[in-house]
């Protein structure tokens, strides 16, 4: 029997596993290679462990807020080692499930580094084996970007989001570089767990690309919780002094911390993957260039998820995997719709957003109406917490369609998932208005906004 597989998937993350499973379910012979752990970034060192740690961090506020409701929580103490151990247990469980599901579908998972040798051959590095493949799917995801030692002397003393999930001790003081998803999420999480947090961002306001109203509000909420945000500067160098990291900023200020986290973006994981030799075109960031269906310029080589560097979110990678199998194994060419994808920043407070922000809407719509609500959440009236909730609807005048929703505050992510359906369905502002409020809730404000701002 030939060694040839119908599909060789490189990378057992969200996109690769979904594609591998679905392809194997058609009866195809599928091999999936993973060099680290089944589950990929999302499961092993991304979304899932992050969210578990975000839950942990939010108890601190709950304990504080409880006092106004008559509770006293005198001995609330946090133990990092317990959190990490329990998180690791859950991640190991999920990792096992990923492997089991692949096996259950009939795909073979090999724990090895795979390199593309030519358009129809993959080389397994540890096994020193060549595997002939009819189709190759690149699903290697992304990896944290860091400057070179020349660009940032002392860069070897900083960690990335890969390492932070496995620190033996919680850093008492941390400096975080960046103003995007990962920087904000870790800043809020570690602050909630009790760390002294300084965020250093090169621009003049965090979360570039998010709605202009949300950004300063999020900064203010973070500052109110004790996070120091230093804007308009970057690291000049990092020095290790004993166990301390001394971070010198371009402004001349030196920050002292136990750990330094660089969260300054991720890059597609295509290094030394053999794609260039196989003739696969990459963009200037190393992303695999694909057409609407995920096919590269080499007809037998396809790619899904973050390695294509389009919209780097787990559910999108999963959709890519499904679309790939539809296209290649069911002969139903399927392109993933990347519009109106809901997303959240799991800070405290949380941000949820779907559709266009006001700036983009003004660019692409003929006329835009804006509705905003900013209010003190009911719980804060008794807890005494100084916090605001913010909601914004962006409405296209001509069609009355709600083309963007932006929320800051508790449960923003949960609300945004549902709002995503409405935006996708092209719901009009009149539909929101016709909906009776659910009282008392924060979300009722979404159907009660009547005054254009
Ligand atoms: P982001 O692209 O969100 O943020 C990167 C940040 O680093 C930006 O603030 C950027 O600044 C800054 N930056 C980039 N280059 C430099 C530099 N040379 N010096 C200083 N600062 C720099 O990336 P993340 O790493 O936070 O996350 C990667 C991706 O992973 C996200 O874009 C998202 O797609 C995904 N993700 C999604 C999450 C979720 O859904 N909740 C959670 C975590 C990650 P500037 O804005 O000025 O360019």
Boltz pocket constraint, residues with backbone or C-beta under 6 A from the ligand:
constraints:
  - pocket:
      binder: B
      contacts: [[A, 177], [A, 178], [A, 179], [A, 180], [A, 181], [A, 182], [A, 183], [A, 185], [A, 201], [A, 202], [A, 203], [A, 207], [A, 208], [A, 234], [A, 263], [A, 264], [A, 265], [A, 266], [A, 311], [A, 312], [A, 313], [A, 343], [A, 344], [A, 345], [A, 346]]
      max_distance: 6.0
